[in-house]
Every structure is written in C-alpha cells, then in structure tokens.
Amino acid sequence: MRVHDYLTKPAAPANVIASVKKGLARRAAKIQAKSGLGESAEVDETIKEFNLKDGTIVDLSRRQIRSGKKIAHLTPAEGRLLRILMENEGKVFSHRELVLLVQGYDTSQREAPEILRPLVSRLRHN
C-alpha cells in the first residue's frame, strides 16, 4: 500500500473526504491503465444474465449460478472475477492484472496466483 496524501491533525471531515476521493480516483485510473479495458473497467450493470448452452444461467447482479434447481451463490470477489472473464472472452490476462481488476490492489507476480487459486477453484466447482 502506498501513501497518496498527508493530512495534519486535526483534519477537517471535508479534507478527509477529499483525500479519500483523490485516492479512489487514482486507484481507478491505475486499474484502467493496467487492464487496457479503458472505460469498460467500470462495472457495467446492463449485463446481468448470461444463458449458457447447457441451460445454466449466470446472474451477475445477484452473484448466482443457476443450473436446474441448484443455485450457487458467489462471493463478491468470485462475482467480479466471473464478470471480467465472461465480458472479455478470449482476452488473456496475467495473474497480476486479474488480481488488480478483481481485488483492486497490485501484488507481486509470485503472490497473484495464490490469491486467484481459491476463487478459480470455487468457480470451477459451481
């Protein structure tokens, strides 16, 4: 984690809010720049359901996978990962790019697969 601002005590609430907004804007810009997705890196709520060939329905807005009567609920991180993969079919991402897009922070090339492994494993079992 990096420092992006410095506030002196006592900090006015308006200054704290401005600092947080500044940090979030920098983070969003960094995610967009590293992902190569441009504006599409923002969550697109217009794409809510995918109907797969086998009759499975992936509902990204509810973070659910429905297959027949079975419903699997996804964690927020699993939902973000699945959204990214489904909306970018055929696009190749590095582990680090996926961690940045899914979790919102940068990590080392060595740590990234360890962060993604449980998410991918659970998605495969659903």
C-alpha positions in Angstrom: 0.0 0.0 0.0 1.3 3.5 -0.9 0.7 6.8 0.7 -1.2 9.2 -1.6 -1.8 12.1 0.7 -0.8 13.7 4.0 -3.2 15.3 6.5 -2.3 17.1 9.6 -4.3 16.7 12.8 -6.9 17.8 13.5 -8.2 17.1 10.0 -11.5 18.5 8.9 -14.0 16.0 7.7 -14.1 17.7 4.3 -10.4 17.2 3.9 -10.6 13.5 4.8 -13.4 13.0 2.3 -11.4 14.9 -0.4 -8.3 12.8 0.3 -10.3 9.6 0.0 -11.9 10.6 -3.2 -8.5 11.6 -4.6 -7.1 8.1 -3.6 -10.0 6.3 -5.2 -9.7 8.3 -8.4 -6.0 7.4 -8.6 -6.8 3.7 -8.0 -9.5 3.7 -10.7 -7.1 5.3 -13.1 -4.4 2.8 -12.3 -6.8 -0.2 -12.8 -8.0 1.2 -16.1 -4.4 1.8 -17.3 -3.1 -1.6 -16.3 -6.1 -3.5 -17.6 -6.3 -2.0 -21.0 -10.0 -2.0 -20.7 -10.4 1.7 -20.7 -13.9 2.8 -19.6 -15.2 -0.7 -19.7 -13.3 -1.4 -16.5 -16.2 0.2 -14.7 -18.9 -2.2 -13.6 -21.5 -2.5 -16.4 -24.8 -3.2 -14.7 -26.5 -3.6 -18.1 -25.1 -7.1 -18.5 -26.9 -9.0 -15.8 -27.5 -12.5 -17.0 -25.8 -15.0 -19.3 -27.6 -18.1 -20.5 -25.1 -20.8 -21.2 -25.5 -23.6 -23.8 -26.2 -26.3 -21.1 -29.1 -24.3 -19.6 -27.0 -22.8 -16.8 -27.9 -19.2 -16.0 -25.2 -16.9 -14.6 -26.9 -13.9 -12.8 -24.1 -11.4 -12.2 -26.3 -8.8 -10.5 -27.3 -11.4 -7.8 -24.0 -13.3 -8.0 -25.7 -16.6 -8.6 -25.3 -19.5 -10.9 -28.4 -21.5 -11.5 -28.4 -25.0 -13.0 -31.7 -26.7 -12.9 -32.9 -26.4 -9.3 -29.4 -25.9 -7.9 -28.4 -22.3 -7.0 -24.8 -21.5 -6.2 -24.1 -18.1 -4.5 -20.8 -16.4 -5.3 -18.8 -14.1 -3.1 -18.3 -10.5 -4.3 -14.7 -11.4 -5.5 -15.9 -14.5 -7.3 -18.6 -12.4 -9.0 -16.1 -9.8 -10.1 -13.8 -12.5 -11.5 -16.6 -14.2 -13.4 -17.8 -10.9 -14.8 -14.4 -10.0 -16.0 -13.8 -13.4 -17.6 -17.3 -13.5 -19.3 -17.2 -10.0 -20.6 -13.7 -10.4 -22.0 -14.0 -13.8 -23.7 -10.7 -14.7 -25.4 -8.7 -11.9 -23.8 -5.6 -13.1 -22.0 -4.9 -11.5 -18.6 -1.8 -12.0 -16.4 -2.4 -13.1 -12.8 -1.4 -9.7 -11.6 -3.9 -8.0 -13.9 -6.7 -10.2 -12.7 -5.9 -9.5 -9.0 -5.8 -5.8 -9.7 -9.2 -5.9 -11.5 -10.9 -8.3 -9.0 -9.4 -7.2 -5.7 -8.3 -3.7 -6.5 -4.7 -3.9 -5.4 -1.4 -4.6 -7.1 0.6 -7.7 -6.0 3.7 -9.5 -6.9 3.8 -12.0 -9.8 4.6 -14.7 -7.3 1.6 -13.9 -4.9 -1.0 -13.3 -7.6 -1.7 -17.0 -8.5 -2.1 -17.8 -4.8 -4.7 -15.1 -4.4 -6.6 -16.3 -7.5 -6.4 -20.0 -6.9 -9.2 -20.3 -4.4 -11.5 -18.1 -6.4 -11.0 -20.0 -9.6 -11.3 -23.4 -7.8 -14.7 -22.4 -6.3 -16.0 -21.1 -9.7 -15.0 -24.4 -11.3 -17.0 -26.4 -8.7 -20.1 -24.3 -9.2 
